[in-house]
Structures are given as C-alpha cells and as structure tokens.
Amino acid sequence: MTSPTPSPKGTALVTGASAGIGAVYADRLARRGYDLILVARNAGRLQALAARLSAETGRSVQTIAADLNDKAGLSKIEAVLREDPSITMLVNNAGVGSVASVLNADIDEMEAMIFLNITALTRLTYAVAPVFASKASGTIINISSAVGIAVELLNGVYSASKSYVLSFGHTLQRDLADKGVRIQTVLPAATATDFWDVAGYPKQKESASTMTAGDLVDAALAGLDQGELVTIPTLHDGESWTRWETDRRALAPQFANAKPAPRYALPAGKA
C-alpha cells in the first residue's frame, strides 16, 4: 500500500486508529493528503482500514499492530516517532474509559487506564516533540475529554486522566509554540463509538446528545485550521471557554503569598 510519491504534507501517525474517532481521523487526514501510519491492537481491522483508505485516496498507509499498554509495544511506536523523518503529525487518540465508581471499579483496570491514557500519551509526545522542535514544524493532537473539566460525570480515574491531558497540553503549548510546533487538545463529549461498550454504558451511543465520530473529527480539524489550542466541539458558546480559561489564568498571580489567607488565621489565644 504505497503511493507513487511521498505526500508533501508528510505522514500522520494515529493511535487507536482501528475504529471510532481514530479511524475517522485516519480517513479525514488521508483525504487531506497525508500519508498515514495507523497504530492499534487489532491488526485485522487496521489492515482493512488501510486497504480502503489507500484505494480511495491513493495515499501511503502503513499499519503497526501494537498494544500501547505493553511496554514493548509502546517502545516500538516511540522508536518510529523518533526515527521516521516523514512524520509531521501525531494524533494521540488511544485511550480507554469507565463509568464505574471507586467502590465498584477494579484497581488493576484503573492502573491500566492510567498507563494508556497518561503514560503512553506522554511517552509518545516526548518521543516526537524534540524531532518536531528540531525541524521547527509539526503538529501534536491530544484527545482529552469534556469530563476533564466536568470531572464528576464519569469514573474518577478516567476524568482525572483526561484532566491531565488538558493540563499537559497547556504546558506543551508553553514549551513548544515558539519552536514552531503546534499543539491542539481536543475535548470530545459523548461520542457514538465502541468506547461506551468498553466503558460499560453502551446505551449512551443512542442518546440524542451523543455526537457522531464524523462530526466530532470534522469539528476538531476545523478548530485546528482556525488555530485553536483547545477545541470543544459540543460547546456552542465558545466565549464561555475563553472566560473560564481567562479566569483560571488570572488566579495564578494570587497564589504568590508567603502568608496564609486571613480566613485560615487561628482565633486569638489558640496559636
């Protein structure tokens, strides 16, 4: 599955690409002219998607079957990101979720979620960021979630892992913007994918408030085109995010005090 000539746009590496949001990213990016490296555990699904996209778009589509929850599989993709000079975009989409409470969730499953949603995403970003910075170009798209802000809605570990992705994106923008590297953090809300089957709440896919994966990715790429740093496709009042983020950043200077706030002072005689 090779194209006659390499794409002038380079190659996009997409994780979690065999289905759902990742598969739609693969489709849309190929149609935008990118060659692809698709990563997921399910080799059969990957190969079927690659064959279709190569036939429909004429782009080069490589597949790598790898489990990013396995250190060897993760190391393999880190090496590709460091060593393949054609890569110009990383889409960190692979992730897993849960709706279970702390009283019902299996702790080993929660640890695996932390590894995939946080550790794998971080290691892949660290692998490619120096390469992009050295070329003064490249794009990293990290898929967070609206529950990274609305943290009470689903499983607490899942929400916290997506809050990490949002915070990580802010610092990546700080560190890499002047190096010519673009960072976009995407916060989907409920999206109709197999995520909900794995998370244990499949009926969410049928909700009237659940967005299709196609609409989600199309909106995210439109946000990328518009230069957004954080894209929340379901948020219609974009100014509400701007206000919230402005207020958050305005808090930082208020933390610089050597003494506790007066409300924490002990009553007289109890020092």
Helices and strands as residue ranges (DSSP letters): E 11-15, H 20-31, E 35-40, H 43-57, E 61-65, H 71-83, E 87-92, H 107-114, I 115-120, H 121-135, E 139-143, G 146-148, H 156-176, G 177-179, E 182-186, H 195-199, G 202-206, H 213-225, E 230-231, H 238-251, G 252-255, G 262-264
